[in-house]
Amino acid sequence: MIPILDLTKQYEQIGQEIEKEVLKVLSSGKYILGENVKKLENDFAKYIGTEKALGVASGTDALLLALKALDIGPGDEVITVAFTFIATVEAISYVGAKPVFVDINPDTFNLDINELEKKITAKTKAIIPVHLYGQPVDMDPIIAIAKKYNLFIVEDCAQAVGATYKGKKAGALGDIGCFSFFPSKNLGACGDGGMITTNSNYLADRILALRNHGSHVRYYHKEVGYNSRLDEIQAAVLNVKFPHIDRWNSKRREAAYYYNELFKGITEIQTPKELANTSCVYHQYTIQMPARDKVHETLGKNGVMAMIYYPVPAHLQEAYNDLGMKEGDLPQTENTTLKVLSLPIFPEITREQQKKVADEVIKAINIVN
């Protein structure tokens, strides 16, 4: 079986160092907001190119705290896409705001700029562009529209650590950037974790309190906050992994380009496209094809683990029935969910494994056709 992701290969390389640093934390007796979190925050801010980086408990919490810090709540609307992991939309719901969905560009899987302005109302307070699969959104037009209507931009960078747009890192392009360290991410912890980036001292100060029960000073609480601190042990793990992120992303890009070569000339397959002036980090390598479900089933039987990210868009999820949306409301999103298939990709994947994956995909297409 060729897995969609093989974290054991990564652990073979750096496992001893991770164990050493974790044991240091355990023996120190300092488990909450210690030196490992501070180091990661400082290094991460420098890497992304922002003034501040703040560790939180998860990528979902990063989005939640970002919206909370911007005072977005009941009666407000936040524009995003339905073609994303549900956490993007959940965060909007958590603060009591209404998610408003824009259709996607099926070539990039990201927000369709041409549809954005149509969805803005007097209630709109923010836009959450999602850099899906590690492909940065075309941000300049979004920034221009946000300035025109005085809207905040919260970047969902959960899948895009290290991705760049016109030379700037994802997470340094909007008002706030939100990252996930879920184990499967390009930079993954050994559990949950997240990071918020911003150039605003005010927002950083607000988030520092919000993540810690609304408190800057112990037992004094200016507002109702949350318990959303990045765990010191997870920060220690991430500090070991972080120096490798550019190399790992480079390996993912090499693997993606090799897949592109292997699928060249296969008319049934649409390979991923990168926008000009961007660097995609290929959190997923996602192709599109007809008869996707049959191909997916055949691959599983023949030893290739592929995944469908995501089979049901947010606006058609039962949890969001109250929005009153129906099939046909976001045609590009809905059509794309029927065709996408993510193939195994990780820094340690071998060319032999990739050749096997491609051969099985092509064979499966020929069978179902």
C-alpha atoms as one frame of an Amber mdcrd trajectory, in Angstrom:
protein
   0.000   0.000   0.000   1.291   3.452  -0.911  -0.106   5.807   1.762  -1.438
   9.317   1.123   1.115  10.462   3.719   3.852   8.545   5.546   4.892  10.300
   8.759   7.002   7.328   9.828   9.589   8.228   7.164   9.915  11.700   8.649
  10.205  10.302  12.150  13.004   7.976  11.077  15.069  11.072  10.216  14.440
  13.288  13.228  12.766  11.060  15.806  15.711  10.921  18.196  15.996  14.709
  18.249  12.250  15.051  18.861  12.383  12.583  21.737  15.322  14.441  23.264
  13.519  17.798  23.186  10.251  16.362  24.484  12.067  14.741  27.413  13.692
  18.110  28.180  10.229  19.644  28.492   8.994  16.816  30.688  11.982  17.079
  33.028  11.750  20.892  33.184   8.341  20.947  34.859   7.368  23.934  32.657
   4.543  22.786  30.432   2.507  25.886  29.521   3.715  28.922  27.490   7.374
  28.235  28.119  10.582  28.879  26.190   9.722  26.474  23.361   6.547  28.392
  22.522   8.420  31.715  22.656  11.160  30.416  20.352   8.677  29.043  17.839
   6.680  32.270  17.851   9.784  34.381  17.251  11.155  32.123  14.524   7.771
  31.781  12.841   7.201  35.549  12.725  10.605  36.060  11.108   9.944  33.288
   8.603   6.506  34.543   7.558   7.623  38.175   7.610   5.237  39.565  10.221
   5.780  41.481  13.422   4.018  38.920  15.566   3.246  35.200  15.689   1.121
  33.732  18.467   0.815  30.022  19.232  -2.682  28.654  19.837  -4.237  25.251
  20.411  -5.294  24.477  16.832  -5.790  25.897  13.364  -9.515  26.085  14.076
  -8.868  28.163  17.176  -6.561  30.409  15.157  -9.481  31.302  12.888 -11.874
  31.685  15.812  -9.552  33.960  17.789  -8.758  36.002  14.695 -12.423  36.762
  14.100 -12.998  37.411  17.799 -10.074  39.844  17.926 -11.615  41.723  14.982
 -14.887  42.053  16.967 -16.849  40.087  14.377 -20.037  38.612  15.791 -23.824
  38.326  15.519 -25.304  40.313  12.653 -22.029  40.333  10.712 -21.225  38.464
   7.514 -17.908  36.883   6.548 -17.204  35.872   2.960 -15.327  32.660   2.241
 -15.545  29.520   0.103 -17.567  26.353   0.625 -14.787  24.241  -0.909 -12.630
  23.953   2.210 -12.321  21.938   5.380 -15.311  22.703   7.591 -13.149  24.471
  10.218 -13.004  27.596   8.049 -16.767  27.917   8.191 -17.125  26.705  11.783
 -15.005  29.603  13.026 -17.455  32.055  11.483 -20.333  30.243  13.170 -18.540
  30.135  16.529 -18.502  33.945  16.763 -22.165  34.148  15.733 -21.566  35.612
  12.283 -23.051  34.358   9.012 -20.855  32.623   6.413 -21.422  33.879   2.880
 -20.001  31.698   0.147 -18.264  32.658  -3.083 -17.828  30.115  -5.855 -14.337
  28.911  -6.786 -12.117  28.980  -9.824 -11.945  25.258 -10.715  -8.424  25.627
 -12.104  -6.919  26.795  -8.805  -9.573  25.502  -6.349  -9.506  28.964  -4.766
 -11.946  31.837  -4.422 -13.165  33.251  -7.754 -12.178  36.913  -7.641 -14.810
  37.778 -10.248 -17.579  36.591  -7.906 -16.322  38.245  -4.726 -17.676  41.768
  -4.993 -21.172  40.491  -5.802 -21.440  38.959  -2.321 -20.537  42.085  -0.335
 -23.355  43.720   1.646 -23.589  46.352   4.361 -23.199  43.506   6.881 -19.934
  42.174   5.440 -17.023  42.604   7.829 -14.297  40.266   6.576 -13.066  37.961
   3.826 -11.394  34.615   4.532  -9.436  33.513   1.446  -8.336  29.877   1.757
  -4.976  28.928   0.250  -6.275  25.450  -0.499  -3.876  22.526  -1.025  -0.995
  24.986  -0.535  -1.807  27.114  -3.615  -1.898  30.829  -2.697  -4.987  32.803
  -3.653  -4.539  35.724  -6.051  -4.411  38.251  -3.216  -3.888  41.647  -4.887
  -7.490  41.939  -6.165  -8.820  40.770  -2.774  -6.710  43.376  -0.986  -7.997
  46.077  -3.352 -11.629  45.042  -2.789 -11.106  44.843   0.981  -9.719  48.395
   1.006 -12.596  49.643  -1.150 -15.213  48.314   1.282 -13.173  48.638   4.508
 -13.111  44.895   5.138 -10.680  42.751   7.123  -8.748  39.906   5.487  -8.125
  36.738   7.507  -5.964  34.303   5.545  -6.660  30.623   6.075  -3.113  29.290
   5.702  -3.798  25.921   7.313  -2.440  24.093   4.259   0.019  26.721   3.050
   2.959  27.164   5.414   5.848  28.397   3.272   3.747  29.177   0.202   4.509
  32.518  -1.439   2.608  35.107  -3.452   4.718  37.638  -5.365   7.622  36.994
  -3.019   5.641  37.313   0.224   4.675  34.415   2.441   1.078  33.384   2.906
   0.076  34.727   6.296   1.743  38.104   5.706  -0.700  39.349   3.071  -3.865
  40.097   5.060  -4.650  41.512   8.487  -4.248  38.118  10.154  -2.872  34.759
   9.023  -4.065  31.474  10.537  -2.006  28.270  10.449  -2.595  24.675  11.513
  -0.016  22.252  12.873  -2.271  19.202  12.630   0.042  16.184  12.151  -0.740
  15.784   8.447   0.202  19.377   7.573   3.498  20.250   5.853   4.685  21.427
   9.268   2.865  19.108  11.635   3.010  18.587  15.374   2.411  15.290  17.184
  -1.088  16.485  18.013  -3.070  19.682  17.557  -1.570  23.143  17.359  -1.921
  26.415  15.485  -0.376  29.837  14.912  -1.676  33.340  14.247   0.426  35.944
  12.415  -0.184  39.684  12.232   1.573  43.046  11.899  -0.882  44.707  14.284
   0.300  45.185  17.851  -3.292  45.815  18.901  -4.549  42.535  17.402  -1.581
  40.609  18.791  -2.186  41.992  22.256  -5.890  41.125  22.022  -5.164  37.564
  20.878  -2.593  37.085  23.661  -5.384  37.714  26.142  -8.084  35.819  24.275
  -6.001  32.634  24.082  -5.459  32.759  27.846  -8.944  33.212  29.337  -9.066
  36.902  28.412  -6.198  37.656  30.755  -2.861  39.459  30.530  -2.340  39.356
  34.290  -3.125  36.150  36.168  -6.591  36.154  37.724  -7.514  39.518  36.140
  -9.778  39.152  33.110 -10.703  42.037  30.811 -13.056  39.918  28.712 -14.346
  36.388  28.350 -11.583  34.467  26.624 -10.617  30.906  25.762  -8.189  28.228
  26.832  -6.278  28.024  23.553  -2.559  27.918  24.242  -0.062  26.057  22.090
   1.229  23.171  24.178   4.881  23.408  25.201   5.569  19.807  24.154   4.068
  20.404  20.705   6.161  23.572  20.379   9.277  21.535  21.174   8.367  19.071
  18.408   7.748  21.906  15.966  11.045  23.598  16.830  12.828  20.437  15.705
  10.814  20.228  12.490  10.710  23.909  11.551  14.274  24.207  10.154  13.383
  21.490   7.624  10.213  23.080   6.241  11.707  24.713   3.131  13.512  21.522
   2.159  10.391  19.458   2.710   8.301  21.883   0.674  10.886  21.754  -2.099
  10.645  17.965  -2.117   6.863  18.204  -2.379   7.191  20.549  -5.345   9.613
  18.144  -7.035   7.156  15.304  -6.499   4.312  17.385  -7.921   6.289  18.214
 -11.049   7.149  14.541 -11.520   3.465  13.643 -11.308   2.799  16.322 -13.926
   5.273  14.615 -16.245   3.796  11.188 -15.601   0.291  12.417 -16.463   1.328
  14.454 -19.502  -0.854  13.588 -22.474  -3.559  11.858 -20.405  -6.533  13.911
 -21.556  -8.879  12.595 -18.868  -6.702  14.067 -16.098  -6.440  17.736 -15.192
  -3.300  18.301 -13.142  -3.051  21.149 -10.621  -2.250  24.625 -11.884  -0.092
  27.230 -10.184  -0.842  30.919 -10.528   1.943  33.050 -11.956   4.147  34.642
  -9.291   3.182  32.038  -6.691   4.904  29.077  -5.116   2.526  26.273  -4.172
   3.710  23.960  -1.385   1.504  21.024  -2.451  -0.007  20.071   0.853  -2.058
  17.939  -1.504  -1.467  16.971  -5.101  -5.005  17.043  -6.420  -6.076  16.001
  -9.905  -9.504  16.207 -11.504 -11.134  13.556 -13.667 -14.484  12.123 -14.695
 -15.636   8.879 -13.037 -13.619   9.894  -9.964 -15.422   7.609  -7.536 -14.820
   4.491  -9.618 -11.162   5.400 -10.080 -10.831   6.019  -6.343 -12.331   2.633
  -5.526 -10.091   0.860  -8.033  -6.960   2.538  -6.652  -7.759   1.333  -3.150
  -8.067  -2.229  -4.369  -4.693  -1.955  -6.095  -2.643  -0.604  -3.213  -2.833
   3.171  -3.703  -4.337   5.288  -0.937  -5.944   8.369  -2.494  -8.288  10.786
  -0.713 -11.200  13.020  -1.655 -10.740  16.515  -0.223 -13.663  17.390  -0.030
 -16.666  15.297  -1.089 -19.407  17.622   0.226 -19.012  21.423   0.145 -19.904
  23.376   3.268 -23.093  24.938   1.871 -24.572  21.454   1.331 -23.563  20.059
   4.720 -26.422  19.183   7.058 -24.886  21.446   9.703 -25.573  24.445   7.440
 -29.127  23.643   6.357 -30.194  26.839   8.093 -28.504  28.890   5.377 -31.157
  27.656   2.957 -28.707  26.932   0.161 -29.261  24.177  -2.390 -27.561  22.299
  -5.202 -26.830  24.628  -8.068 -26.082  27.675  -5.910 -22.294  27.228  -6.299
 -21.956  25.315  -9.578 -18.149  25.354  -9.901 -17.700  24.260  -6.296 -20.237
  21.460  -6.628 -18.836  20.216  -9.927 -15.289  20.230  -8.558 -16.234  18.121
  -5.530 -17.284  15.387  -7.961 -13.939  15.327  -9.783 -11.111  15.963  -7.283
  -8.792  13.209  -6.110  -5.674  13.788  -4.010  -2.781  11.407  -4.606   0.010
  10.317  -2.241   2.526  13.109  -1.706   5.081  13.681   1.038   8.754  14.720
   1.019  10.035  11.151   1.243   7.904   9.669  -1.520  10.095   7.876  -4.065
   9.893   8.117  -7.816   9.181   4.406  -7.911   6.173   4.955  -5.659   4.987
   7.863  -7.785   5.359   5.820 -10.959   3.281   3.067  -9.358   0.609   5.611
  -8.363   0.468   7.141 -11.837   0.366   3.749 -13.550  -2.510   2.643 -11.322
  -4.425   5.891 -11.916  -4.073   5.584 -15.683  -4.948   1.891 -15.570  -8.042
   2.644 -13.466  -9.182   5.342 -15.886  -8.846   2.919 -18.784 -10.859   0.307
 -16.898 -13.762   2.597 -15.950 -13.866   4.107 -19.421
